[in-house]
Each structure stands twice: as structure tokens, then as C-alpha cells.
Amino acid sequence: MWKSWTNALLGLWLISAAFLGLASAINIWNDITVGVVIAITSSKIIKDREWQGWLAVVFGAWIIIAAFIPSLTGGIGYIYNDLISGLIITITGFASMIRRDEERLA
């Protein structure tokens, strides 16, 4: 359950970080969009639906990839923010799926 809340809070963080003035308009919209999707879907992981876990993993990976696209980066702060948030979202997304697989086997 904590994994789902972690994803939701990170999604909210991406939304609020976009307004700190650290990046260009493109990165702001990227973080807002990804943050909203992660926040909504990750809060639904609580109900143990597999596709939502996968969606969190995909968007976590996207944040990592987007950190290296020059037109999406607005500065070193956003690179680190996207990398760290993306890594955590990806790891927790996988962890949610692993827990689900363990429950299926038990």
C-alpha cells in the first residue's frame, strides 16, 4: 500500500515542482501531464489492478528518458528531479507488481 501512496505523492511533487520556475514551458507541461497521470493511476494501485502498476512503471521510465531530451530540460535541477522521481516511480511500480505476483502464488 505504501508503494501506491509513494507514486501518488511523487506525481503531486512533479506537478508542484513544475511551478518552481526551474525549467522551460515544455518541461513544465511534461511534468504536469506525467504528474497528473501518475497521481491518478498510482492512487488506484491500492485496488491491485495490474495495468495501473505497469502505467506507473512506463511513466516513471518516461521521466527518466525525458531528462535527456534537450528540448524537455530546463536546467540541471530538472534533470535531477526527473531522474530521481522517475527512478523512484519506476522502482515502486515494479515493487507493486512483484507483491501482486507473490500474492497470486500464495
C-alpha positions in Angstrom: 0.0 0.0 0.0 2.8 2.4 0.7 4.1 2.0 -2.8 0.9 3.3 -4.2 1.0 6.3 -1.9 4.6 6.9 -2.8 3.7 7.1 -6.5 0.8 9.4 -5.8 2.9 11.8 -3.8 5.6 11.8 -6.4 3.1 12.6 -9.0 1.9 15.5 -6.9 5.5 16.6 -6.4 6.1 16.7 -10.2 3.0 18.9 -10.5 4.2 21.3 -7.8 7.8 21.3 -9.0 6.7 22.5 -12.4 5.7 25.8 -10.8 9.1 26.5 -9.1 10.4 28.3 -12.2 13.3 25.9 -12.8 12.5 24.9 -16.3 11.2 25.9 -19.7 7.5 25.8 -20.6 7.9 22.4 -22.4 9.3 20.7 -19.3 6.6 22.3 -17.1 3.8 20.8 -19.3 5.7 17.4 -19.4 5.9 17.3 -15.6 2.3 18.4 -15.1 1.0 15.8 -17.6 3.1 13.0 -16.3 2.5 14.0 -12.7 -1.3 14.0 -13.1 -1.3 10.6 -14.8 1.0 9.1 -12.2 -1.0 10.6 -9.3 -4.3 9.3 -10.6 -3.2 5.9 -11.6 -1.0 5.2 -8.7 -3.7 6.0 -6.2 -5.7 3.3 -7.9 -3.0 0.7 -7.4 -4.4 0.2 -4.0 -7.1 -1.9 -5.6 -4.4 -4.2 -7.1 -5.1 -3.7 -10.8 -2.1 -4.7 -12.7 -2.3 -2.3 -15.7 -2.0 0.7 -13.3 1.2 -0.7 -11.9 2.5 -1.0 -15.4 1.4 2.5 -16.3 3.4 3.9 -13.3 6.4 2.0 -14.5 6.1 3.3 -18.1 5.6 6.9 -16.9 8.5 6.6 -14.5 10.7 5.4 -17.3 9.4 8.3 -19.4 10.5 10.9 -16.9 14.0 9.3 -16.9 14.2 9.4 -20.7 12.7 13.0 -20.9 15.5 14.2 -18.6 17.9 13.6 -21.5 15.9 15.2 -24.3 17.3 18.7 -24.7 14.0 20.3 -25.6 12.4 19.0 -22.4 15.1 20.0 -20.0 15.2 23.4 -18.4 18.3 23.1 -16.2 20.3 20.8 -14.0 17.7 20.9 -11.3 15.0 19.5 -13.6 17.4 16.8 -14.8 18.0 15.6 -11.2 14.3 16.0 -10.3 13.2 13.9 -13.3 15.8 11.3 -12.8 15.3 10.8 -9.1 11.5 10.9 -9.3 11.5 8.7 -12.4 13.7 6.1 -10.7 11.5 6.0 -7.6 8.3 5.8 -9.6 9.7 3.0 -11.7 11.0 1.0 -8.7 7.8 1.4 -6.8 5.8 0.4 -9.8 7.8 -2.7 -10.2 7.6 -3.4 -6.5 3.8 -3.2 -6.6 3.7 -5.8 -9.4 6.1 -8.1 -7.6 3.9 -8.0 -4.5 0.9 -8.8 -6.7 2.7 -11.8 -8.2 3.7 -13.1 -4.7 0.0 -12.9 -3.6 -1.0 -14.8 -6.7 1.4 -17.6 -5.9 0.4 -17.9 -2.2 
